[in-house]
């Protein structure tokens, strides 16, 4: 391991460092090599896939050989053909390494001289370039120039004779054979088979058998496996590493990586489930353990505390070992982290979802398919509906978001950017803002600040904050801070109902937050006390009216739903009536000035005003407001709504506006203002623009179509 904690992919040298169970195997193989009694050339092969530890095992073998008495040790020649790959001189390099090892002992002086002659001749042999063979002319020239030299076969016999006379064997180790290009793999085996099969010589070769067999089949008429069997007399499969040890090493590193991760994000049971579902499947070699832990050491720190650690380890496992699945998920958030309705919606939607997932799963190699499918289903639990019969309630989404799970659409992007996306609210920032709840004014000012900050999609950061705040209402917010948060929401809440966030429904988010916080109080008396104070001090008329209406719905008002038992309502009937009086008082105070007409969700306020005081006060106020043309346009804007629709073949929604004249009938007869609206459209004053203009145009269009007996909804 390097100084910064990254695992270097360096093979081990000493069996004392063995943690994967290779040492006993290496010791037995070392004994077998040293106890060879025949004078014949023997070729041992150590088979194992890339990253399985072949080089480490070979190092252990050599270590054990060097521990034996000197007289029992063979002369060791270490040759790595990969160092010389691409230079077209494997034969020359092999003999140079061979001679360099023998030079240490005077007894091999003659052998070295013969090899030097052989090497001299070999160096003059025309080398093939790539797949192009040397021409006949070049070969003829070489034969002519070397005619007076000893024939190669005689030199080879001299070498064999000299080695036969020695009382020591030679051990030639050859590693990284499977890294060579196919043609060089074939050349290396020809060197061993046809040139260097010397007596009292043992070869220990290490390579991935499947890779070598495939390479040999490209250049030999004999099947690669049969060709290999003619060369290798003693094959061994590298024993698989001890799986328990691999897991232990992985979790040792994981403990280091995950240090300082917030404890509330740790769920040992969930981490265990994720690990056994798919991560463990890929940790079958020490190299794979190193690859994954090294990746996590780089990618996890920037998002620590902003992602669920188990989910992040899982998605990084896919990135490292099956990147095609990782990139598929990253490119299709709607298919993995979409809302539950996208899976359980129409039959066509459900079938489209299933077809998509069945297709990519079937393209995965069979040996990885089940592990990946299980892992992805664990990460994105809603896919249980696609792959099986598991279903989830809508309430799970909030918990997934609170746990910073990748299946939450709001959290999903963080996993693929290694940082919190611009405009989002980080977990750290959430905790910092919640500290401000010690003071309602400070908390409210922070909400206003967030409302002025924009996200890449044009919405404001306060919408992201309100969405995240829903995840903290059950236990993360201190009980003594609840009243301060409610006070802030009923004070600045109307300023958070911004057009840019309209599609995100801030008014409904605030209502859900209020409901969840109020449930933290044990009884109606405490809830009423807090609400009464917040309503009385608050300036957010729309939010106050909206909350009073929501409380009324629990008692069966403004809705067709059956009223709830009074003891289960947040407040009782008498308390509700007092809160409605406070809300009504706020409306009437605002109606005495121009403030009310500028209040968001004005139409809703007017309907509740009518419910609480009757039609006449509302109609009188309406007449005063629409006395001016600007006031008329602002009044109509309050009833304007935006809708979207899809036509056959559309991939993008069409936006259209709705303003049903019937919606204003409780306050003014549409026929009384229609001609004024036509005149405004004819005159086009400077102030008639944006929503004012849209509202007047939409009102006239809907009025005329209805007068003709047509449905305006059919004309968009």
RONU-599622 format. One record per residue (C-alpha): x, y, z; residue in one letter. Coordinates in steps of 0.001 Angstrom, whole numbers, plus 500000, padded with zeros to 6 digits. Each point is the difference from the previous one (the first is absolute). Layout:
XYZa/...
END
This chain:
500000500000500000x/501262503494499183x/500278502920502393x/496585501382499051x/498296496710500805x/499557498843496388x/500777496326499471x/502887499581497576x/499449497020497712x/503348498466500993x/500359496245500527x/501155498757503402x/503500498599500492x/499958498376503438x/497605497194500992x/499766501600503461x/497829502659498381x/497647497408498542x/496347500503500988x/498358498073497179x/501244496455500613x/502592499834497168x/503028499232502186x/499319496267500651x/499413499396496282x/503195501882499114x/502003498018502584x/498852496659498559x/500774501094496448x/503462501261501035x/500740496618501597x/498860498197496851x/502279502104497792x/503016499482502244x/499429496239500261x/499901499259496253x/502112496883499330x/499847499747496208x/502512501751497720x/497306500768497448x/498683503481499326x/496760500558501888x/497447502753499544x/497788500958502932x/497082502360499361x/498093502100502499x/496550500812498635x/497897502840501333x/497951502963498712x/501337503555499993x/500273501447503456x/499750496626501738x/503469500230501577x/502168497894497666x/503036502271500405x/499600500044503782x/499833496206500024x/503091499780497774x/501853502347502364x/499050497785502931x/501299496924498118x/503359501686499403x/500118501123503631x/499563496428501236x/502600498717497518x/502554502512501312x/499335498824503556x/501195496483499141x/503651498933500375x/502238501463497298x/500745496639498422x/496272499329499511x/499275503292498313x/499840500190496191x/501532502873498056x/497142502463499553x/499430501865496726x/497192502570500203x/498626501046496628x/497078502326499389x/499296500141496247x/497598502909500441x/502962502298500665x/501225499365496471x/496641499749498229x/499774501811496704x/503739499953499257x/499957496785497937x/502903498416501912x/498533497703502655x/502455497209499069x/503028502282500400x/498759501456503263x/499210496575501390x/503548498754499405x/501528503217501347x/498065499565503268x/500934496312499986x/503740500776499700x/499866502806502554x/498680497567502633x/502579497304499166x/502951502409500093x/499844499898503805x/501431496443499929x/503298499183498214x/498825496465499282x/497716501349497287x/502775501789498079x/499835497641496982x/496217500141499974x/500152503781499865x/502496499930497105x/497818497633497989x/496917502053500761x/501866503159498930x/500783498396496619x/496427498897499665x/498820503485500910x/502327501531497397x/498512497848497269x/496466500581501237x/500519503753499922x/500701499819496258x/496842498051499195x/497590502266498095x/497201500853502468x/496395500067498858x/498344503397500352x/496489499685501361x/498373497330497858x/502360500495497028x/502475497152499484x/503603500726498839x/500489499614496250x/501772496990498459x/502754502343498770x/500779501156503553x/500062496434501307x/502322498879497169x/502384502864500730x/500050499082503675x/500710496326499233x/502915500978497695x/501597502297502586x/499749497375502754x/501172497023497996x/503364499786501761x/498488500213503415x/499115496996502059x/496529498827499239x/497416501001502556x/499142496437500784x/503629499217500907x/500155502954502367x/496778498882501571x/501448496512500558x/503119501487501575x/497828501963502418x/497989496902500856x/503169497969500591x/501534502651502247x/496853500315502080x/499714496226500302x/503399499938501688x/498968502487502691x/498738498895503416x/497598502916500330x/496666500553498368x/498908503327498542x/496612501501500802x/498668502485497435x/496977501986501164x/497919501740497329x/497222502352501110x/497459502267498284x/499764497791496905x/496302500834499640x/500849503701499561x/501828499372496730x/498431500395496550x/498867496707498494x/502938499650497611x/502541500557502767x/498267497400502204x/500444497496497180x/503657501035499544x/500739499558503709x/498614496449500069x/501997499132496895x/503168501189501758x/499246497682502932x/498919497053497859x/502429500089497069x/503107501834501212x/500321500127503782x/498722496603501157x/503332499346501670x/500717497138502435x/499975500713503731x/497884503045499265x/496648500696501593x/497606502648498766x/497399501581502242x/497506501895497840x/497184502180501326x/497085501080497827x/496262500090499453x/499338496740498204x/496929501242498116x/501883503004498603x/502972497904498850x/497860497248498476x/498066502575498003x/503222501660498792x/501533496689498928x/496882499028498063x/500385503126497858x/503418498864498702x/500144496232500333x/498125497328498071x/499924497863503141x/497307501019502515x/501537502325502586x/499246497704502914x/501684497010498320x/503005502118498990x/500404501129503618x/499757496434501308x/502976498995497801x/502160502619501709x/498824500010503630x/500647496777501889x/498964501130503496x/497016502380500006x/498578501553503169x/496961502174500488x/500700502777502465x/497778499308503000x/497256502580500384x/500812502589502675x/498402499440503361x/496675501829499621x/499685500670503720x/503382501718499977x/499073502107496979x/496863501185501770x/501939500771503148x/502532502100498082x/497198501800498157x/498155500926503196x/503230501080501686x/500502502503497193x/496326500922500027x/500186500949503682x/502768502447499138x/498117501423497008x/496734500450501893x/501531501562503106x/498298503274500996x/496867499069498034x/496957501241501986x/498748497188502192x/496360500536499071x/500839498958496429x/501345496660501159x/497678497039499846x/502073496863500493x/497144497741498928x/499468501902496770x/503754500134499290x/500163496233500520x/497090499429497640x/501596502138497295x/503335498220500441x/498581496490499708x/497625500961497180x/502772500848497582x/503186501665501282x/501449496751501356x/499512498362496595x/502721502200498489x/502557499730502824x/501481496705498806x/503634501153499706x/502279502252502008x/500338502225496944x/496248500556499944x/500026500872503700x/502750502528499298x/498214501449496984x/496759500620501875x/501512501326503227x/502405502243498091x/497081501424498013x/498017500666503189x/502961501772501606x/499860502531497176x/496264500335499302x/498396499712503442x/501588502932501928x/498437502749497796x/496471498680500684x/500423498697503535x/496883500844501986x/498014500772496830x/499423496421498829x/499051496743501610x/503346498186500458x/498628496550499147x/498388501264496799x/503159501858499013x/502184496930500471x/497539498018497885x/499833502487497127x/503812500287500012x/500183496200499816x/497981500180496792x/502169502830498644x/503231498079500615x/498939496515498892x/497036500432497623x/500235503607498747x/497406499391497288x/497341499494502698x/501248503019501954x/499714502274496959x/496596498547499130x/498699500949503449x/501601503446499862x/498427500729496620x/496508498786500971x/499046501425503413x/496334499887499023x/500229496213499625x/501735499394503318x/499263502843502430x/496630501121498634x/496963500411502196x/497855497000500831x/497228501243497709x/502260499446496973x/500052496289500797x/496482499473501268x/498289502377497587x/498357498960496753x/500417496521498589x/502029501426497093x/502365501745502423x/500479496857502058x/500628497875496900x/502456502540498580x/501891499996503282x/500162496218500100x/501160499747496364x/502795502500500646x/501339498158503035x/499598496512498545x/502027501084496966x/503071501280501826x/499962497152502535x/500031497400497199x/503042501663498425x/502144499419503096x/502324497001499981x/498366497031501665x/502618499683502759x/499295503586501164x/496295500295499207x/498432498860503248x/502375501976502231x/499504503214498036x/496247499585499852x/499821499430503764x/502272502938500726x/498109502427497768x/496672498892501455x/501368500627503487x/501199503465498986x/496755500869498243x/497349498127502006x/497158501130497758x/501416497650497377x/498687497226502194x/496690500821498328x/501625499486496593x/501886496790500740x/497576498477502475x/496998500651502165x/501567502294502610x/498130503277500421x/500782503144501969x/497797502671501491x/500338503655499083x/501119500737503555x/503268498156499408x/501264502754497691x/500488502468502832x/501953497465502038x/502221499142497013x/500720503690499511x/500784500469503692x/502439497073499814x/501606501647496922x/499257496894497940x/500889499965496306x/496414499007499175x/498816503480501026x/499826502192496846x/501304503017501933x/503047498143501311x/500695497908496879x/502204502588498170x/502456500294502903x/501102496390499523x/501189500723496467x/501705503370500467x/502126499268503062x/498724503299501419x/496696501553500994x/498352501302496780x/499775503751499621x/496884501446501586x/499277496990502188x/499984500101503790x/502712497874501541x/499482498090503201x/502551502221501734x/498204503126498828x/496677498590501219x/501431499459503456x/501507503484499996x/496682501615499043x/498108498022502635x/502276501489502642x/498508503405499048x/496611498746501201x/501040501168503463x/498652503351498791x/496911500265497748x/501162503273498446x/503399498592499040x/498380496850498595x/497512502042497974x/502753502209498602x/501884496889498920x/496914498752498150x/499768503338498167x/503694499798499142x/499508496537498490x/497017501292498021x/502347502441498235x/502489497274499061x/499326498067496807x/500652496458498904x/501137498971496499x/496409499176498986x/498814503516500891x/498224499118503238x/501161501413503321x/502016498287502696x/497220500515502508x/497953497388498145x/502873497516500455x/500263500963503675x/496282499551500671x/500082496592498334x/502951498912502127x/498449501518503137x/497163497473499787x/502572497299500729x/501053501651503268x/496639500716501608x/499550496719501883x/503052500072502265x/502886502159498743x/498350503328500903x/500169500767503704x/496623500202501716x/500739503478501336x/500721501237496462x/496683498913498475x/498111503149500984x/502775502182498534x/499866498178496663x/496195500276499861x/500206503675500860x/502480500573497168x/497854498114497474x/496865502009500861x/502004503209499925x/501936499731496701x/498169497047498403x/498195502122497384x/503343501263498710x/501018496379499364x/497068499323497646x/501944501048496924x/498937499426496368x/503344498318499269x/499172497340502575x/496332499662499063x/500467496546498512x/501662498849503220x/497036500998502162x/501664501921502844x/496604500736501545x/499310496288500364x/503502499314501280x/499581502614502697x/496620498535500943x/501504496516500311x/502865501350502120x/497553501812502274x/497861496874500339x/502998497794500848x/501345502474502558x/496630500469501662x/499701496227500421x/503067500206502241x/497853501712502634x/498128497584502231x/496584501676500136x/497675502519498314x/500537502596502694x/503743500258499302x/499449500079496241x/497384502724500299x/502249502108502209x/502860499846497507x/497752500641496975x/498173502887501631x/503270501773500758x/501398499316496512x/496781501179498280x/499792503133502120x/503592501082499394x/500234498762496392x/499804502102496843x/499568497135497493x/496244500348499374x/499871497329497306x/501800497406502151x/497902500868503064x/496762499643498012x/501272496815498351x/500821498433503369x/496669501021501520x/498261498412497002x/502057496810500406x/498998499785503642x/496368500515498941x/500197497129497536x/500750497637502881x/496604500992501374x/498267499354496661x/499998503590498658x/500752500940496330x/500160496320498999x/497809497029499160x/502058497760502267x/498556498788503274x/501171502038502960x/502460498411502382x/499157499249503655x/500522503264501877x/502545498491502386x/502182499007497008x/500004503499498498x/502928502321500672x/497653502472501728x/496407499761501186x/497014501882498520x/500088502867502493x/503743500499499496x/499507499875496214x/497388502756500134x/502393502248501925x/502784499384497503x/497614500765497113x/499115503323501681x/503702500913500158x/500409499089496314x/496897502018499090x/501325502972501932x/503246499796497999x/498002500000496748x/497867502986500953x/503046502003501121x/501685499343496660x/496795500789498064x/500031503558501328x/503097500668497931x/501431498738496730x/501861497182501776x/497348497323499565x/499876500094496210x/503776499404499909x/499766496955502254x/500819496645498359x/497186497452499706x/497479502861500157x/497132497952498554x/500283497498502823x/500001502833502542x/496851501529498494x/498138496700500143x/500890499520503684x/499071503644500736x/496596499313498505x/499663496815502094x/500907501776503239x/498106503310499540x/497586499580497105x/499972501290496402x/499208503696500480x/503327501158501557x/501936498158497303x/497856501436497193x/500397503516501368x/503777499616500100x/499985498548496469x/498070502991498635x/502544502380501507x/502946498058498579x/498651499656496455x/499005503666499872x/503374500597498353x/501087498118496908x/503249498948501692x/497994498676502948x/497722498096497619x/502974498316498351x/501558499136503395x/496686498527501150x/499856497742496924x/503631498931500513x/498932498538503354x/497745497496498157x/502441499213497187x/501558496536500024x/502537498257497813x/499483496490498634x/501939497610497804x/498913497406497495x/501529497478497613x/498798499347496482x/500677496844498059x/503687499928499065x/500980502824502358x/503097499503502110x/499726503393501681x/496879501223501768x/497960502863498556x/499169502798502442x/496611501669499971x/498141502363502330x/496658499566501707x/497674502659501381x/496460498771500325x/497584502998500267x/497866497867502318x/502788500089502616x/499512503755500551x/496189499911500125x/499886499906503847x/501665503439499979x/499023501756496754x/497740499246497037x/502323499239497040x/497613501814497639x/500638503237501878x/503721500038499111x/500187498284496608x/499737503183497915x/502598501754502117x/502347497063499391x/499386500159496235x/500771503708500061x/503242499410501901x/501151497496497395x/499163502517497304x/501866502897501658x/502965497944501221x/501203502440502713x/503662499798501008x/499245498355503333x/498025497162498363x/502726497395499668x/501203496689501387x/497380498251502146x/497670502999499944x/499724499740496235x/499748496203500047x/497225500152502612x/497892502499498052x/500488498117496697x/499172496642501585x/496896501355501730x/498633501437496739x/500776496805498067x/498311497749502571x/496995502351500309x/499411500058496235x/500364496217499567x/497590499298502845x/497549502514498554x/500054497948496785x/499289496846501980x/503515498636499495x/502403498469502489x/503196502128500126x/502002496926501081x/499503498582496492x/501794502904498315x/503532499626501313x/
END
